Amino acid sequence: MSEMVEMPRKDVPPPLELVKARIEEALPPDVRGQVEAGELALIDTREPDRFEKGRIAGAVNVPAGVNGVNSHSEDFAAAVADAAGEKPVLLYCGTGNRSARAADALVNEHGVAGARSLIGGIKLWDDLGFPVEGSVELADEDQPEEAED
């Protein structure tokens, strides 16, 4: 008789490595031209206060919540679909983690084919010298984890 494998709880998000393994991600230099030409539906998944302080030009704010918790709702998927129209979806956040979870939910729960996450988020975009409107400030949940000594 085989052993019963316990599935993870639905209220606990899967490890980020698993999420990133099952989605498409894009490097800023690879999509900059499309972003600046308005060829992509650019969705900022950060909270509204961060979006107001600074954003990539042309982005629409559809908050995904901490750890992408809101991205599992039908309202989130509908708001992204409304903002995207017929354009391919590119999501970003502060550092690329929340937007990866949101892309995973869109593709694997809501059937939004081809939704991608921007690697490194707005922080990497800005660090590369690409244009932003306003200034980039990371929220606490977007701060990189500190390595232990």
C-alpha positions in Angstrom: 0.0 0.0 0.0 1.4 3.4 -0.9 1.9 6.2 1.6 -0.6 9.1 1.6 1.0 12.4 0.6 -0.3 15.4 2.4 -1.0 18.3 0.1 0.0 21.8 1.2 -2.7 23.9 2.9 -4.5 26.3 0.5 -4.0 29.2 2.9 -0.2 28.9 2.8 1.4 30.3 -0.4 3.7 27.9 -2.2 7.5 28.6 -2.1 8.5 31.4 -4.4 11.0 29.1 -6.2 8.0 26.9 -7.2 6.0 29.8 -8.3 8.8 31.2 -10.5 9.4 27.8 -12.0 5.9 27.7 -13.4 5.6 31.2 -14.9 7.2 33.3 -17.5 9.5 36.1 -16.4 11.0 38.9 -18.4 14.2 40.9 -17.9 13.8 44.7 -18.1 16.2 45.1 -21.1 14.2 42.5 -23.1 10.9 44.3 -22.7 11.9 47.9 -22.4 11.1 48.7 -26.1 7.7 47.0 -25.9 6.9 48.8 -22.6 7.9 52.2 -24.0 6.0 51.6 -27.2 2.8 50.8 -25.2 2.7 47.3 -26.7 2.2 45.6 -23.3 -0.5 45.9 -20.6 1.8 47.0 -17.8 0.3 46.2 -14.4 1.8 47.5 -11.2 0.8 45.1 -8.4 2.0 47.3 -5.5 -0.2 49.2 -3.1 -1.7 52.5 -4.3 0.6 54.7 -2.1 3.7 53.2 -3.7 2.2 53.5 -7.2 1.5 57.2 -6.6 5.0 57.9 -5.5 6.7 56.3 -8.5 5.8 54.0 -11.4 6.9 52.9 -14.9 5.2 55.1 -17.4 2.0 53.7 -18.8 1.4 51.3 -15.9 -2.0 50.7 -14.4 -2.3 50.0 -10.6 -4.0 46.7 -9.7 -2.8 45.8 -6.2 -2.1 42.2 -5.6 -1.7 42.6 -1.8 1.1 41.2 0.4 2.4 38.0 -1.0 0.0 38.3 -3.9 -3.0 37.3 -1.7 -5.5 39.5 -3.7 -4.4 37.9 -7.0 -6.4 34.8 -6.2 -9.7 36.7 -6.4 -11.9 37.0 -9.5 -11.9 40.8 -9.0 -8.2 40.9 -9.4 -8.3 38.9 -12.6 -11.2 41.0 -14.0 -9.4 44.3 -13.2 -6.2 43.0 -15.0 -8.4 41.8 -18.0 -10.1 45.3 -18.2 -6.7 47.1 -18.1 -5.1 44.7 -20.6 -7.7 44.6 -23.3 -6.0 42.6 -26.1 -2.4 43.4 -25.0 -0.1 40.8 -23.4 0.1 41.3 -19.7 3.4 42.2 -17.9 3.1 42.6 -14.1 5.6 44.2 -11.8 6.0 45.1 -8.2 9.0 46.4 -6.1 11.4 43.5 -6.6 9.5 40.9 -8.7 8.2 38.5 -6.0 4.7 39.7 -5.5 4.2 40.1 -9.3 5.5 36.5 -9.8 2.8 35.3 -7.4 0.2 37.4 -9.2 1.3 36.1 -12.6 1.1 32.5 -11.3 -2.5 33.1 -10.1 -3.5 34.7 -13.4 -2.1 31.9 -15.5 -2.8 28.9 -13.3 -6.0 29.9 -11.6 -7.7 32.4 -13.9 -6.5 31.1 -17.3 -4.8 34.3 -18.4 -2.4 32.9 -21.0 1.0 34.5 -21.2 0.9 36.8 -18.2 4.5 37.5 -17.2 6.4 39.0 -14.3 9.1 41.6 -14.6 12.3 40.2 -13.0 13.6 42.5 -10.3 10.5 44.7 -10.4 10.6 48.5 -10.6 13.8 48.4 -8.4 15.9 46.7 -11.1 14.2 48.8 -13.9 15.2 52.0 -12.0 18.7 50.6 -11.1 19.3 50.0 -14.9 18.6 53.7 -15.5 15.3 53.0 -17.3 12.8 55.8 -17.0 10.3 56.0 -14.1 7.7 58.6 -13.2 8.3 59.9 -9.7 10.7 58.0 -7.3 11.0 54.4 -6.4 10.5 53.5 -2.8 10.2 49.9 -1.6 7.6 48.8 0.9 8.8 46.6 3.8 7.5 43.5 2.1 9.6 44.3 -1.0 12.9 44.7 0.9 15.5 42.0 0.0 16.0 39.4 2.8 19.2 39.9 4.8 21.7 37.1 4.7 22.5 35.5 8.1 26.2 35.6 9.2 
